[in-house]
């Protein structure tokens, strides 16, 4: 089973952290590959075999953003198909210095999560929010 974790990190201003990325070749678990389109979405990535999904969420958040946070113990599991799961972790109270630790990420930006729809402007370039991330961004438990 292939598991991807995503972290919906909200700060005390009710802003959501988005990662702007794209342009890289991504190799999937089955060996096939694709070029990731430019866009933005929630921090996260693939779970390693030797870690729990929660450990993966903590690792991915730190690796991609430099931040640590209080991450929920009860993620939402989404099943896009029988061989792949997405685990969404809610997080609050970001700590540390925000900086990019991953060469795949072009920028990190805090935005009002209620306004996270469609295209966002970054350095005079429009970046589309990944369609697959929209239900994760606007998920309310």
N, C-alpha and C positions, 0 to 999 in steps of 0.2 A: 504494500500500500504506500503510495506516494503522498506525503503530507506537506502542505504549504501553510506557514503561519503568517498572519498579518496582525499588526498592532495599531489599534485606533487610539492614539495618544492625544489627550485633551489637556491643555494647561488651565491655570486658574482664571484666564480671560475667556474661557470657552472656545479657544482656538485649537484647531486640528493641525497636526504636523504632517505635511505632504512631502514626498521625495520626488524630485524631477529627474527623470532618467530616460534612457533609450539609446538606440543606435548600435547596441552590442549584439553579438551572436550568442544566443542562449541554447545550451544543450539540454534537452529534456531527459527524464529518467530512462526512456526507451531508446536513447541514442540519437534520436532525430534532433534537428536544430531549426531555429528560426531567428530572424533579426527582430529584436524587440523594438516596437515603434516608440518614437519620442512621445512622452506624456508624463503624467504624475499619478501617484497613488500612495497607498499606505506603506510604511516601512515593513519589511518582512522578507521571507524567503523559505527555502526548503529545510525541513527538519533532517538532521543527521541521524544515522542509525543508532548511535549511542546516546541520544538525548531524548528527553520528554518534549512534547510540544511546547510546554511552558518554558522549559530551558531554552528551546530554539527561539522563542519569541524574545526572551531576555537577551540572548546572544545577538540576534539579528538587529534589535533596536540599538544596542551598544555599538555593534560593528558599523551600522549604516549612519548613525546620527551622533555618536559619542555620548548619548544620554542613557540614564537609568531611570526607572519609574516603578510605581506600584502597579503591578499587572494582576489582573483578576485571576482567581483560581478556577473560574467556571467559564471557559470559552464557549463560543457558539460554533458548532460544527456544521459546515456546509458541504454537501456532497455533489460536486459537479458531475462525476461519473463514478462507476464502481471501483476504479483504480486510483482515484485521487480525491483527497479531502482537503478542505481549507478550514483552518481553525482561526477564528477571530478572537483576539484578546483585547479587552478594554484596558486602558491604562490611564493613570492620572499622576500628578505630582512629579513632573519631570525634574531630574537632577543632573547636574554636570554642565559642561560647556557644549553647546550645539556646534558640531563641526562634522564635515563629511569624512567618513572613514572608509568609503567604498568607491573605487574608481568608476563604477557604473552609474553613480549618482552625480548629476551636474549641479544640483542645488537642493536646499531644504528650505521650506517656507511654512510659517504659521499662518493659517487663515481661519476665518469664522466658519466653523463646520456647516452651519446652516446655509451658507452661500456657496458651498462646494458643488457646483454643477457645471457641466460643459467645459469651456475653455478658461484657463487662467493665464494671466500675462506674467512672463518671467523675462526680464532683460529685453523688453520690446518684442519678445517672441511668444506667440500663443501656444500653450501646451494643453492638450486634451487630458481630462481626467479619465483614466482607464475605465471603460464601461463595466468591467468585471468588479471594479472597486466601489462603484456607486452604492450598491446595496450594503456594503460593509461600512462605508463612511456614514450612511444615514440610518444604520441599524440602531434602533432604540430598544433596550431591554426593559 
